[in-house]
């Protein structure tokens, strides 16, 4: 055979750097594709605080509007308001992500606003925008008289 075709011969000497570059390019492209597919998500550790923790730490005596948009953790936020702090909340506006095919979370949020937050049932309104009709996303509002 011809010397440059044998393993360890001239072909390996010529193509080894090409293979290394090709491997590096492949790894870079694969990393970029995975990063794109995963949505550039990063994990961070951060302290978890409740609404009542914020009320206490800032010595608040009134909350004009409690706006909640926490992607499926709405009940946890509402449960993080101690009973003695509900009286200072004048209005609530929140998105509620409900389970598929049901309104369990929505009804639990309504119940909590009524029973623990002492909002009048007539002043608690749930709506689903026309473009989201049939989805699991609701807007829930409550206000004091």
ChimeraX attribute file (.defattr): number of C-alpha atoms within 10 A of each C-alpha:
attribute: neighborCount
match mode: 1-to-1
recipient: residues
	/A:1	5
	/A:2	7
	/A:3	10
	/A:4	13
	/A:5	11
	/A:6	11
	/A:7	10
	/A:8	11
	/A:9	12
	/A:10	14
	/A:11	13
	/A:12	15
	/A:13	12
	/A:14	11
	/A:15	11
	/A:16	13
	/A:17	11
	/A:18	12
	/A:19	12
	/A:20	11
	/A:21	12
	/A:22	12
	/A:23	12
	/A:24	12
	/A:25	12
	/A:26	12
	/A:27	12
	/A:28	12
	/A:29	12
	/A:30	12
	/A:31	12
	/A:32	13
	/A:33	12
	/A:34	12
	/A:35	12
	/A:36	11
	/A:37	10
	/A:38	10
	/A:39	9
	/A:40	9
	/A:41	9
	/A:42	6
	/A:43	5
	/A:44	6
	/A:45	5
	/A:46	6
	/A:47	5
	/A:48	6
	/A:49	10
	/A:50	15
	/A:51	16
	/A:52	20
	/A:53	14
	/A:54	12
	/A:55	17
	/A:56	12
	/A:57	9
	/A:58	9
	/A:59	9
	/A:60	12
	/A:61	11
	/A:62	13
	/A:63	15
	/A:64	11
	/A:65	14
	/A:66	15
	/A:67	12
	/A:68	17
	/A:69	14
	/A:70	14
	/A:71	10
	/A:72	14
	/A:73	14
	/A:74	21
	/A:75	17
	/A:76	12
	/A:77	15
	/A:78	21
	/A:79	17
	/A:80	15
	/A:81	19
	/A:82	16
	/A:83	12
	/A:84	10
	/A:85	18
	/A:86	18
	/A:87	16
	/A:88	15
	/A:89	19
	/A:90	16
	/A:91	18
	/A:92	20
	/A:93	18
	/A:94	18
	/A:95	22
	/A:96	25
	/A:97	21
	/A:98	18
	/A:99	14
	/A:100	11
	/A:101	9
	/A:102	10
	/A:103	16
	/A:104	13
	/A:105	18
	/A:106	23
	/A:107	14
	/A:108	13
	/A:109	20
	/A:110	22
	/A:111	16
	/A:112	16
	/A:113	22
	/A:114	17
	/A:115	12
	/A:116	17
	/A:117	22
	/A:118	14
	/A:119	24
	/A:120	14
	/A:121	14
	/A:122	10
	/A:123	14
	/A:124	19
	/A:125	13
	/A:126	17
	/A:127	13
	/A:128	15
	/A:129	11
	/A:130	7
	/A:131	7
	/A:132	11
	/A:133	11
	/A:134	12
	/A:135	14
	/A:136	17
	/A:137	21
	/A:138	20
	/A:139	16
	/A:140	19
	/A:141	19
	/A:142	25
	/A:143	19
	/A:144	13
	/A:145	9
